[in-house]
Amino acid sequence: MAPRRRGDPYDEQVAISAGVVLAGGRSSRMGTPKAALEWHGSTLLRRTVGILARVTDGPVVVVRAPGQDLPHLPEGTLITDDPREGQGPVQGIAAGLAALRGRADIAFICSTDMPFLHPAFARRVLRVLEDSETTDVALPFARGFRQPLAAAYRVSLAEAAERLVAEDRLRPAFLFGQCTVETLDDAALKQDPVLAALDPDLDSVVNVNTAADYQAARARPAPEVTVQLFGTLAKDDGKGGPHVVRAATVGDAASAVGLLLDRHVTAALAGDQMTRDSETPLTAGDTVFFLSADAGG
């Protein structure tokens, strides 16, 4: 099935990097679809898509099970279906890469249930393929396990992945055996000083498989971020900041400083994007600038 878009289309120019989120798992141990689990006023899927949108310069594809209902997603998200439900990650990888043919060169592929995924982690992994034309997969070996669903893949692997699905060879190891893989252990990942500082325990690869996992993750405090107000929003002495708050979304950050995030206010995430979407995810170390969207603000 060809991917469908939500909202305004992306620029048709081929991007360097894109994102793929696999949302079609059965969630049998969780007992409810993981994609729709609440996460600080948003959902796990919305958060994961938002993180990849911050990291990549191309589209983000969500691979779902046939007929699966999805929660609200950002404008421009591409949606494609797994041909068959319950066939494992290689089918999802194949479907996601196929949807990106002609749209991007490389993709960070992850599952929907990674609530602590940090942009610095995805950037570190993608950089391997950006720097080496001969490497096909950048595969983290983090926290003692290989992480095929927190890895970077060349879009050109779509054909090989589709062939493996047709042959019912559905383990990622079969795909890795047909291409050049660079493995990144904890030390290699943390050679990136930003990742080492902001995600020292590599919680980016922590996923939630059971209700207990989810409850434990949800009980953690929201990330610590810095908020600054500009223009008319900072007229009162001392109101401009910086303010250090805990917030998992742009909307939470606005609320933490007593700001109503409406059509008159725009948020800027340093180095990433401009947004008015209250569900845009935040991570440790973020700085959010709020400014008036009105002329002269």
C-alpha positions in Angstrom: 0.0 0.0 0.0 1.4 3.4 -0.9 2.0 5.7 2.0 -0.6 8.3 2.9 0.1 11.8 4.2 -1.4 13.6 7.1 -1.6 17.4 6.5 0.6 19.4 4.2 3.0 17.5 2.0 6.7 17.6 2.5 9.0 19.1 -0.1 9.4 16.4 -2.8 13.2 17.0 -2.9 15.1 13.9 -1.8 16.4 14.4 1.8 19.5 13.0 3.4 17.8 11.4 6.4 14.4 10.3 7.4 12.7 8.5 10.2 10.6 5.3 10.5 8.6 4.3 13.5 7.2 0.7 13.8 3.8 0.9 15.4 2.2 -2.3 14.3 3.4 -4.7 17.0 0.8 -6.9 18.8 1.5 -5.4 22.2 0.5 -8.7 23.7 2.4 -8.3 26.9 1.2 -4.7 27.4 -2.4 -5.7 26.9 -3.3 -2.5 25.0 -1.8 -0.8 21.9 1.5 0.9 22.9 1.1 3.6 20.2 -1.8 5.2 22.0 -0.4 5.0 25.6 -0.6 8.4 27.3 2.7 10.2 27.7 2.6 13.6 29.5 -0.6 14.7 27.8 0.5 13.2 24.4 1.0 9.6 23.3 4.0 7.4 23.0 3.7 7.3 19.2 3.3 11.1 18.9 6.4 11.6 21.0 8.5 9.2 19.0 7.4 10.7 15.7 8.2 14.2 17.1 11.7 13.2 18.2 12.5 11.8 14.8 11.1 14.9 13.1 13.5 17.0 15.1 16.5 14.9 14.1 15.9 14.3 10.4 15.6 16.5 7.3 13.1 14.3 5.5 9.7 12.7 6.3 8.8 10.4 9.2 7.0 7.2 8.3 4.8 5.3 10.7 4.4 1.6 9.8 1.1 0.3 11.2 -0.7 -3.0 11.2 -3.5 -3.3 8.6 -6.5 -1.3 9.7 -4.7 -0.1 12.9 -6.1 3.1 14.4 -3.5 5.6 15.2 -3.5 8.6 17.6 -3.1 12.1 16.4 0.2 12.7 14.6 2.0 15.8 13.3 1.2 17.2 9.9 3.3 15.6 7.2 3.7 12.2 8.8 3.5 9.4 6.3 1.6 6.3 7.1 2.1 2.9 5.5 0.7 -0.5 6.3 2.5 -3.8 7.0 1.4 -6.2 4.3 0.7 -8.9 6.9 0.2 -8.5 10.7 2.5 -10.1 13.2 5.4 -10.9 10.8 8.1 -9.2 12.9 10.5 -6.3 12.6 12.1 -7.1 9.2 8.7 -6.7 7.5 8.2 -3.4 9.3 11.8 -2.3 8.3 11.0 -3.3 4.7 7.8 -1.4 4.6 9.3 1.7 6.1 12.3 1.7 3.8 10.1 1.1 0.7 8.0 4.1 1.6 11.1 6.2 1.6 12.4 5.3 -1.9 13.1 8.5 -3.7 12.5 10.5 -0.6 15.7 10.0 1.5 19.0 8.2 1.5 19.2 6.9 5.1 16.7 6.4 7.9 16.7 6.0 11.7 14.3 3.1 12.5 12.8 2.6 15.9 9.8 1.1 17.7 7.1 3.2 19.1 7.8 2.2 22.7 11.0 4.2 23.5 9.8 7.0 25.7 13.3 8.2 26.5 14.7 8.4 23.0 17.0 11.4 22.8 17.6 13.3 19.6 21.4 13.1 20.4 21.2 9.3 20.2 19.5 9.3 16.8 21.9 11.9 15.5 24.9 9.9 16.7 23.7 6.7 15.0 22.7 8.5 11.7 26.1 10.2 11.6 27.8 6.8 10.9 26.0 6.4 7.6 26.4 10.1 6.8 30.2 9.7 7.2 30.7 6.4 5.5 29.2 5.6 2.1 30.3 1.9 2.4 28.3 1.2 5.6 24.7 0.1 5.2 23.6 -0.3 8.9 24.7 1.5 12.0 23.7 -0.9 14.8 23.9 0.1 18.4 24.9 -2.6 20.9 23.7 -0.6 23.9 23.0 -1.7 27.5 24.1 -5.2 26.7 21.9 -5.9 23.7 21.9 -5.3 19.9 19.3 -2.7 19.1 18.0 -3.3 15.5 15.0 -1.0 16.3 17.1 1.9 17.4 19.4 1.8 14.3 20.2 3.6 11.1 19.6 1.9 7.7 20.3 2.8 4.1 17.0 3.2 2.2 18.6 1.1 -0.6 18.2 -2.0 1.7 14.5 -2.0 1.0 14.8 -4.5 -1.8 16.9 -6.9 0.3 14.5 -6.6 3.2 11.5 -7.2 1.0 13.1 -10.3 -0.4 13.8 -11.7 3.1 10.1 -11.2 4.0 9.0 -13.0 0.9 11.3 -15.9 2.0 9.9 -15.8 5.5 13.4 -15.0 6.9 12.1 -12.5 9.4 15.0 -12.0 11.8 17.1 -8.8 11.5 20.2 -11.0 11.6 19.4 -12.3 8.1 19.4 -8.7 6.8 22.6 -7.9 8.6 24.2 -10.9 6.9 23.6 -9.3 3.5 25.1 -5.9 4.1 27.9 -4.0 5.8 27.1 -3.3 9.5 29.0 -1.0 11.9 28.3 -1.9 15.5 28.4 0.9 18.1 28.9 -0.2 21.7 28.2 2.0 24.7 31.7 3.6 24.5 31.4 4.3 20.8 28.0 5.9 21.2 29.2 8.1 24.1 32.1 9.4 22.0 29.5 12.0 21.1 29.9 14.5 24.0 26.4 15.7 23.7 24.9 12.2 24.0 27.3 11.4 26.9 26.2 14.5 28.8 22.5 14.3 28.1 21.9 10.5 28.1 24.8 9.0 30.0 23.0 5.8 30.8 21.7 5.4 27.2 18.1 5.4 28.3 17.3 6.1 24.7 17.1 2.4 24.1 14.8 1.6 27.1 11.5 0.3 25.9 8.2 -0.6 27.6 6.9 -4.1 27.1 4.6 -4.6 30.0 2.1 -2.5 32.0 4.7 -2.5 34.9 7.4 -1.1 32.5 5.1 1.6 31.3 4.0 2.6 34.9 7.7 2.8 36.0 8.6 4.9 33.0 5.7 7.2 33.4 6.6 7.7 37.0 9.9 9.2 36.1 10.1 13.0 36.3 9.8 14.9 33.1 13.1 16.1 31.6 14.7 19.3 32.8 14.6 22.1 30.1 15.3 25.8 30.0 12.6 28.3 29.0 13.2 31.9 27.8 10.6 34.5 26.9 11.1 37.3 24.4 9.5 40.4 23.1 6.1 41.3 24.6 6.0 38.0 26.5 8.9 39.2 28.7 7.8 42.8 29.4 7.6 42.3 33.2 11.0 42.6 34.9 12.6 39.2 35.4 9.8 37.3 33.5 12.0 36.6 30.5 14.2 34.0 32.2 16.0 31.8 31.7 13.7 29.5 33.7 14.7 25.9 34.4 11.5 23.7 34.5 10.5 20.1 34.1 8.5 19.6 30.9 8.0 16.7 28.4 6.3 18.8 25.8 6.3 22.4 24.5 2.8 22.8 26.0 4.0 21.7 29.5 6.9 24.1 29.2 4.6 27.0 28.5 2.3 26.1 31.4 5.3 25.9 33.7 6.0 29.6 33.2 2.4 30.6 33.2 2.2 31.1 29.5 -0.9 30.3 27.3 0.3 28.6 24.1 -2.2 30.0 21.6 -2.0 31.3 18.0 -0.3 34.5 19.3 2.7 32.5 20.6 5.4 30.6 18.8 8.0 28.3 20.3 11.5 27.8 18.9 13.6 24.8 19.9 17.2 25.8 19.7 18.7 24.5 16.5 15.7 22.4 15.6 12.4 23.9 14.7 9.7 26.5 15.1 6.3 25.2 16.3 3.0 26.1 17.9 2.1 22.4 18.5 1.8 21.9 22.2 2.6 18.2 21.9 6.0 18.8 20.4 8.3 16.6 22.6 11.1 17.9 24.7 14.2 16.1 26.1 16.9 16.7 28.6 19.0 19.8 27.8 16.5 21.5 25.5 16.1 25.2 25.5 12.7 26.5 24.4 12.3 30.1 23.3 8.8 31.6 23.4 8.0 34.7 21.4 5.0 36.6 20.2 3.8 35.6 16.8 2.3 39.0 16.3 4.0 41.7 14.3 6.5 43.6 16.4 6.6 40.8 19.1 
